[in-house]
Amino acid sequence: MPTYDFRCGGCRKRFSLAMSISDRERKRIKCPKCGSQRVETVFSSFSVKTSRKS
Ligand SMILES: [Zn+2]
């Protein structure tokens, strides 16, 4: 299942969610911090960033 990166248009928080392609098209993505639905997808090379949490 691919991981998508998003950025909230409200609070500017970046977050990532793992979901299927159909889920991404059907679901309303909400910011986990402020609950805003003004969320934009951040296109990044998600094959590279795997060990980013320290
Ligand atoms: Zn937010």
PDB file of the backbone (N, CA, C, O) and the ligand in Angstrom, with CONECT records:
HET     ZN  A 101       1
ATOM      1  N   MET A   1       0.840  -1.193   0.000  1.00  0.00           N
ATOM      2  CA  MET A   1       0.000   0.000   0.000  1.00  0.00           C
ATOM      3  C   MET A   1       0.880   1.250   0.000  1.00  0.00           C
ATOM      4  O   MET A   1       1.745   1.395   0.863  1.00  0.00           O
ATOM      5  N   PRO A   2       0.672   2.128  -0.932  1.00  0.00           N
ATOM      6  CA  PRO A   2       1.556   3.302  -1.006  1.00  0.00           C
ATOM      7  C   PRO A   2       1.272   4.302   0.108  1.00  0.00           C
ATOM      8  O   PRO A   2       0.171   4.364   0.654  1.00  0.00           O
ATOM      9  N   THR A   3       2.270   5.056   0.414  1.00  0.00           N
ATOM     10  CA  THR A   3       2.127   6.110   1.411  1.00  0.00           C
ATOM     11  C   THR A   3       2.099   7.456   0.704  1.00  0.00           C
ATOM     12  O   THR A   3       2.944   7.743  -0.143  1.00  0.00           O
ATOM     13  N   TYR A   4       1.136   8.260   1.054  1.00  0.00           N
ATOM     14  CA  TYR A   4       1.011   9.577   0.459  1.00  0.00           C
ATOM     15  C   TYR A   4       1.359  10.655   1.473  1.00  0.00           C
ATOM     16  O   TYR A   4       1.034  10.560   2.656  1.00  0.00           O
ATOM     17  N   ASP A   5       2.016  11.660   0.982  1.00  0.00           N
ATOM     18  CA  ASP A   5       2.341  12.792   1.837  1.00  0.00           C
ATOM     19  C   ASP A   5       1.342  13.914   1.574  1.00  0.00           C
ATOM     20  O   ASP A   5       0.979  14.197   0.432  1.00  0.00           O
ATOM     21  N   PHE A   6       0.919  14.526   2.636  1.00  0.00           N
ATOM     22  CA  PHE A   6      -0.030  15.626   2.518  1.00  0.00           C
ATOM     23  C   PHE A   6       0.462  16.813   3.323  1.00  0.00           C
ATOM     24  O   PHE A   6       1.282  16.689   4.232  1.00  0.00           O
ATOM     25  N   ARG A   7      -0.067  17.959   2.957  1.00  0.00           N
ATOM     26  CA  ARG A   7       0.197  19.140   3.760  1.00  0.00           C
ATOM     27  C   ARG A   7      -1.119  19.856   3.986  1.00  0.00           C
ATOM     28  O   ARG A   7      -1.909  20.059   3.065  1.00  0.00           O
ATOM     29  N   CYS A   8      -1.328  20.226   5.212  1.00  0.00           N
ATOM     30  CA  CYS A   8      -2.567  20.895   5.574  1.00  0.00           C
ATOM     31  C   CYS A   8      -2.535  22.343   5.089  1.00  0.00           C
ATOM     32  O   CYS A   8      -1.538  23.045   5.261  1.00  0.00           O
ATOM     33  N   GLY A   9      -3.621  22.772   4.492  1.00  0.00           N
ATOM     34  CA  GLY A   9      -3.702  24.151   4.044  1.00  0.00           C
ATOM     35  C   GLY A   9      -4.045  25.103   5.166  1.00  0.00           C
ATOM     36  O   GLY A   9      -3.972  26.319   4.991  1.00  0.00           O
ATOM     37  N   GLY A  10      -4.417  24.570   6.314  1.00  0.00           N
ATOM     38  CA  GLY A  10      -4.766  25.399   7.447  1.00  0.00           C
ATOM     39  C   GLY A  10      -3.574  25.662   8.340  1.00  0.00           C
ATOM     40  O   GLY A  10      -3.143  26.803   8.513  1.00  0.00           O
ATOM     41  N   CYS A  11      -3.042  24.580   8.908  1.00  0.00           N
ATOM     42  CA  CYS A  11      -1.976  24.742   9.896  1.00  0.00           C
ATOM     43  C   CYS A  11      -0.601  24.417   9.320  1.00  0.00           C
ATOM     44  O   CYS A  11       0.406  24.526  10.020  1.00  0.00           O
ATOM     45  N   ARG A  12      -0.553  24.018   8.052  1.00  0.00           N
ATOM     46  CA  ARG A  12       0.707  23.751   7.365  1.00  0.00           C
ATOM     47  C   ARG A  12       1.428  22.512   7.875  1.00  0.00           C
ATOM     48  O   ARG A  12       2.600  22.298   7.564  1.00  0.00           O
ATOM     49  N   LYS A  13       0.752  21.722   8.633  1.00  0.00           N
ATOM     50  CA  LYS A  13       1.391  20.508   9.101  1.00  0.00           C
ATOM     51  C   LYS A  13       1.508  19.511   7.958  1.00  0.00           C
ATOM     52  O   LYS A  13       0.593  19.345   7.151  1.00  0.00           O
ATOM     53  N   ARG A  14       2.648  18.862   7.915  1.00  0.00           N
ATOM     54  CA  ARG A  14       2.824  17.802   6.928  1.00  0.00           C
ATOM     55  C   ARG A  14       2.612  16.461   7.595  1.00  0.00           C
ATOM     56  O   ARG A  14       3.064  16.235   8.718  1.00  0.00           O
ATOM     57  N   PHE A  15       1.930  15.583   6.904  1.00  0.00           N
ATOM     58  CA  PHE A  15       1.702  14.252   7.445  1.00  0.00           C
ATOM     59  C   PHE A  15       1.606  13.278   6.291  1.00  0.00           C
ATOM     60  O   PHE A  15       1.433  13.666   5.135  1.00  0.00           O
ATOM     61  N   SER A  16       1.721  12.019   6.623  1.00  0.00           N
ATOM     62  CA  SER A  16       1.641  11.000   5.591  1.00  0.00           C
ATOM     63  C   SER A  16       0.677   9.904   6.025  1.00  0.00           C
ATOM     64  O   SER A  16       0.582   9.553   7.201  1.00  0.00           O
ATOM     65  N   LEU A  17      -0.023   9.386   5.044  1.00  0.00           N
ATOM     66  CA  LEU A  17      -0.994   8.344   5.297  1.00  0.00           C
ATOM     67  C   LEU A  17      -0.790   7.224   4.291  1.00  0.00           C
ATOM     68  O   LEU A  17      -0.504   7.464   3.119  1.00  0.00           O
ATOM     69  N   ALA A  18      -0.941   6.016   4.763  1.00  0.00           N
ATOM     70  CA  ALA A  18      -0.887   4.875   3.871  1.00  0.00           C
ATOM     71  C   ALA A  18      -2.301   4.478   3.492  1.00  0.00           C
ATOM     72  O   ALA A  18      -3.115   4.160   4.358  1.00  0.00           O
ATOM     73  N   MET A  19      -2.590   4.494   2.221  1.00  0.00           N
ATOM     74  CA  MET A  19      -3.924   4.131   1.772  1.00  0.00           C
ATOM     75  C   MET A  19      -3.864   3.694   0.322  1.00  0.00           C
ATOM     76  O   MET A  19      -2.915   3.996  -0.402  1.00  0.00           O
ATOM     77  N   SER A  20      -4.890   2.985  -0.081  1.00  0.00           N
ATOM     78  CA  SER A  20      -4.924   2.542  -1.463  1.00  0.00           C
ATOM     79  C   SER A  20      -5.288   3.713  -2.375  1.00  0.00           C
ATOM     80  O   SER A  20      -5.728   4.765  -1.913  1.00  0.00           O
ATOM     81  N   ILE A  21      -5.100   3.512  -3.654  1.00  0.00           N
ATOM     82  CA  ILE A  21      -5.364   4.587  -4.608  1.00  0.00           C
ATOM     83  C   ILE A  21      -6.849   4.937  -4.612  1.00  0.00           C
ATOM     84  O   ILE A  21      -7.210   6.111  -4.699  1.00  0.00           O
ATOM     85  N   SER A  22      -7.702   3.938  -4.518  1.00  0.00           N
ATOM     86  CA  SER A  22      -9.134   4.215  -4.531  1.00  0.00           C
ATOM     87  C   SER A  22      -9.547   4.936  -3.248  1.00  0.00           C
ATOM     88  O   SER A  22     -10.434   5.790  -3.266  1.00  0.00           O
ATOM     89  N   ASP A  23      -8.906   4.592  -2.152  1.00  0.00           N
ATOM     90  CA  ASP A  23      -9.194   5.303  -0.910  1.00  0.00           C
ATOM     91  C   ASP A  23      -8.829   6.766  -1.035  1.00  0.00           C
ATOM     92  O   ASP A  23      -9.568   7.647  -0.595  1.00  0.00           O
ATOM     93  N   ARG A  24      -7.693   7.011  -1.632  1.00  0.00           N
ATOM     94  CA  ARG A  24      -7.230   8.381  -1.752  1.00  0.00           C
ATOM     95  C   ARG A  24      -8.190   9.209  -2.601  1.00  0.00           C
ATOM     96  O   ARG A  24      -8.361  10.405  -2.364  1.00  0.00           O
ATOM     97  N   GLU A  25      -8.817   8.569  -3.592  1.00  0.00           N
ATOM     98  CA  GLU A  25      -9.724   9.320  -4.448  1.00  0.00           C
ATOM     99  C   GLU A  25     -11.087   9.499  -3.813  1.00  0.00           C
ATOM    100  O   GLU A  25     -11.783  10.475  -4.093  1.00  0.00           O
ATOM    101  N   ARG A  26     -11.468   8.577  -2.971  1.00  0.00           N
ATOM    102  CA  ARG A  26     -12.831   8.633  -2.430  1.00  0.00           C
ATOM    103  C   ARG A  26     -12.905   9.326  -1.087  1.00  0.00           C
ATOM    104  O   ARG A  26     -13.857  10.053  -0.804  1.00  0.00           O
ATOM    105  N   LYS A  27     -11.904   9.101  -0.269  1.00  0.00           N
ATOM    106  CA  LYS A  27     -11.997   9.626   1.086  1.00  0.00           C
ATOM    107  C   LYS A  27     -11.652  11.102   1.132  1.00  0.00           C
ATOM    108  O   LYS A  27     -10.857  11.607   0.340  1.00  0.00           O
ATOM    109  N   ARG A  28     -12.267  11.768   2.074  1.00  0.00           N
ATOM    110  CA  ARG A  28     -11.871  13.129   2.374  1.00  0.00           C
ATOM    111  C   ARG A  28     -10.731  13.065   3.359  1.00  0.00           C
ATOM    112  O   ARG A  28     -10.874  12.555   4.470  1.00  0.00           O
ATOM    113  N   ILE A  29      -9.603  13.584   2.940  1.00  0.00           N
ATOM    114  CA  ILE A  29      -8.442  13.565   3.807  1.00  0.00           C
ATOM    115  C   ILE A  29      -8.554  14.721   4.793  1.00  0.00           C
ATOM    116  O   ILE A  29      -8.795  15.867   4.415  1.00  0.00           O
ATOM    117  N   LYS A  30      -8.375  14.393   6.041  1.00  0.00           N
ATOM    118  CA  LYS A  30      -8.431  15.443   7.054  1.00  0.00           C
ATOM    119  C   LYS A  30      -7.092  15.553   7.761  1.00  0.00           C
ATOM    120  O   LYS A  30      -6.403  14.560   7.994  1.00  0.00           O
ATOM    121  N   CYS A  31      -6.752  16.762   8.089  1.00  0.00           N
ATOM    122  CA  CYS A  31      -5.535  16.989   8.842  1.00  0.00           C
ATOM    123  C   CYS A  31      -5.673  16.384  10.235  1.00  0.00           C
ATOM    124  O   CYS A  31      -6.658  16.643  10.926  1.00  0.00           O
ATOM    125  N   PRO A  32      -4.701  15.583  10.652  1.00  0.00           N
ATOM    126  CA  PRO A  32      -4.797  14.962  11.968  1.00  0.00           C
ATOM    127  C   PRO A  32      -4.591  15.953  13.102  1.00  0.00           C
ATOM    128  O   PRO A  32      -4.892  15.652  14.257  1.00  0.00           O
ATOM    129  N   LYS A  33      -4.087  17.118  12.781  1.00  0.00           N
ATOM    130  CA  LYS A  33      -3.816  18.095  13.828  1.00  0.00           C
ATOM    131  C   LYS A  33      -5.002  19.021  14.058  1.00  0.00           C
ATOM    132  O   LYS A  33      -5.477  19.161  15.185  1.00  0.00           O
ATOM    133  N   CYS A  34      -5.477  19.647  12.995  1.00  0.00           N
ATOM    134  CA  CYS A  34      -6.534  20.640  13.168  1.00  0.00           C
ATOM    135  C   CYS A  34      -7.865  20.202  12.559  1.00  0.00           C
ATOM    136  O   CYS A  34      -8.882  20.871  12.741  1.00  0.00           O
ATOM    137  N   GLY A  35      -7.859  19.079  11.834  1.00  0.00           N
ATOM    138  CA  GLY A  35      -9.107  18.565  11.298  1.00  0.00           C
ATOM    139  C   GLY A  35      -9.571  19.254  10.029  1.00  0.00           C
ATOM    140  O   GLY A  35     -10.677  18.995   9.554  1.00  0.00           O
ATOM    141  N   SER A  36      -8.744  20.125   9.475  1.00  0.00           N
ATOM    142  CA  SER A  36      -9.122  20.821   8.263  1.00  0.00           C
ATOM    143  C   SER A  36      -9.121  19.869   7.071  1.00  0.00           C
ATOM    144  O   SER A  36      -8.307  18.949   6.999  1.00  0.00           O
ATOM    145  N   GLN A  37     -10.031  20.099   6.150  1.00  0.00           N
ATOM    146  CA  GLN A  37     -10.065  19.285   4.941  1.00  0.00           C
ATOM    147  C   GLN A  37      -9.374  19.988   3.781  1.00  0.00           C
ATOM    148  O   GLN A  37      -9.391  19.497   2.652  1.00  0.00           O
ATOM    149  N   ARG A  38      -8.781  21.112   4.055  1.00  0.00           N
ATOM    150  CA  ARG A  38      -8.008  21.782   3.014  1.00  0.00           C
ATOM    151  C   ARG A  38      -6.608  21.175   2.991  1.00  0.00           C
ATOM    152  O   ARG A  38      -5.642  21.765   3.474  1.00  0.00           O
ATOM    153  N   VAL A  39      -6.534  20.000   2.423  1.00  0.00           N
ATOM    154  CA  VAL A  39      -5.292  19.250   2.453  1.00  0.00           C
ATOM    155  C   VAL A  39      -4.797  19.071   1.030  1.00  0.00           C
ATOM    156  O   VAL A  39      -5.551  18.671   0.142  1.00  0.00           O
ATOM    157  N   GLU A  40      -3.549  19.364   0.825  1.00  0.00           N
ATOM    158  CA  GLU A  40      -2.988  19.176  -0.501  1.00  0.00           C
ATOM    159  C   GLU A  40      -1.959  18.057  -0.492  1.00  0.00           C
ATOM    160  O   GLU A  40      -1.244  17.834   0.485  1.00  0.00           O
ATOM    161  N   THR A  41      -1.917  17.372  -1.611  1.00  0.00           N
ATOM    162  CA  THR A  41      -0.991  16.258  -1.715  1.00  0.00           C
ATOM    163  C   THR A  41       0.400  16.775  -2.015  1.00  0.00           C
ATOM    164  O   THR A  41       0.578  17.648  -2.865  1.00  0.00           O
ATOM    165  N   VAL A  42       1.365  16.247  -1.331  1.00  0.00           N
ATOM    166  CA  VAL A  42       2.752  16.582  -1.590  1.00  0.00           C
ATOM    167  C   VAL A  42       3.372  15.421  -2.346  1.00  0.00           C
ATOM    168  O   VAL A  42       3.448  14.300  -1.843  1.00  0.00           O
ATOM    169  N   PHE A  43       3.806  15.703  -3.544  1.00  0.00           N
ATOM    170  CA  PHE A  43       4.409  14.650  -4.330  1.00  0.00           C
ATOM    171  C   PHE A  43       5.889  14.555  -4.004  1.00  0.00           C
ATOM    172  O   PHE A  43       6.665  15.483  -4.235  1.00  0.00           O
ATOM    173  N   SER A  44       6.242  13.431  -3.474  1.00  0.00           N
ATOM    174  CA  SER A  44       7.641  13.228  -3.142  1.00  0.00           C
ATOM    175  C   SER A  44       8.030  11.813  -3.533  1.00  0.00           C
ATOM    176  O   SER A  44       7.183  10.956  -3.782  1.00  0.00           O
ATOM    177  N   SER A  45       9.306  11.601  -3.578  1.00  0.00           N
ATOM    178  CA  SER A  45       9.781  10.267  -3.919  1.00  0.00           C
ATOM    179  C   SER A  45       9.722   9.393  -2.681  1.00  0.00           C
ATOM    180  O   SER A  45      10.658   9.352  -1.883  1.00  0.00           O
ATOM    181  N   PHE A  46       8.614   8.699  -2.539  1.00  0.00           N
ATOM    182  CA  PHE A  46       8.427   7.961  -1.300  1.00  0.00           C
ATOM    183  C   PHE A  46       9.185   6.649  -1.269  1.00  0.00           C
ATOM    184  O   PHE A  46       8.994   5.840  -0.361  1.00  0.00           O
ATOM    185  N   SER A  47      10.035   6.434  -2.244  1.00  0.00           N
ATOM    186  CA  SER A  47      10.917   5.274  -2.142  1.00  0.00           C
ATOM    187  C   SER A  47      12.179   5.636  -1.371  1.00  0.00           C
ATOM    188  O   SER A  47      12.886   4.756  -0.880  1.00  0.00           O
ATOM    189  N   VAL A  48      12.458   6.923  -1.266  1.00  0.00           N
ATOM    190  CA  VAL A  48      13.706   7.360  -0.658  1.00  0.00           C
ATOM    191  C   VAL A  48      13.563   7.538   0.841  1.00  0.00           C
ATOM    192  O   VAL A  48      14.408   7.097   1.620  1.00  0.00           O
ATOM    193  N   LYS A  49      12.467   8.200   1.236  1.00  0.00           N
ATOM    194  CA  LYS A  49      12.352   8.546   2.638  1.00  0.00           C
ATOM    195  C   LYS A  49      11.712   7.415   3.437  1.00  0.00           C
ATOM    196  O   LYS A  49      10.492   7.344   3.587  1.00  0.00           O
ATOM    197  N   THR A  50      12.560   6.545   3.939  1.00  0.00           N
ATOM    198  CA  THR A  50      12.030   5.448   4.736  1.00  0.00           C
ATOM    199  C   THR A  50      12.495   5.536   6.183  1.00  0.00           C
ATOM    200  O   THR A  50      11.756   5.165   7.096  1.00  0.00           O
ATOM    201  N   SER A  51      13.700   6.018   6.396  1.00  0.00           N
ATOM    202  CA  SER A  51      14.233   6.064   7.763  1.00  0.00           C
ATOM    203  C   SER A  51      14.380   7.502   8.206  1.00  0.00           C
ATOM    204  O   SER A  51      15.484   8.008   8.409  1.00  0.00           O
ATOM    205  N   ARG A  52      13.245   8.137   8.348  1.00  0.00           N
ATOM    206  CA  ARG A  52      13.284   9.565   8.646  1.00  0.00           C
ATOM    207  C   ARG A  52      12.891   9.865  10.085  1.00  0.00           C
ATOM    208  O   ARG A  52      12.951  11.015  10.519  1.00  0.00           O
ATOM    209  N   LYS A  53      12.493   8.846  10.821  1.00  0.00           N
ATOM    210  CA  LYS A  53      12.103   9.096  12.209  1.00  0.00           C
ATOM    211  C   LYS A  53      13.220   8.697  13.165  1.00  0.00           C
ATOM    212  O   LYS A  53      13.677   7.554  13.151  1.00  0.00           O
ATOM    213  N   SER A  54      13.640   9.597  13.960  1.00  0.00           N
ATOM    214  CA  SER A  54      14.753   9.325  14.863  1.00  0.00           C
ATOM    215  C   SER A  54      14.314   9.528  16.301  1.00  0.00           C
ATOM    216  O   SER A  54      15.112   9.347  17.221  1.00  0.00           O
TER     217      SER A  54
HETATM  218 ZN    ZN A 101      -4.069  21.265   9.922  1.00  0.00          ZN2+
END
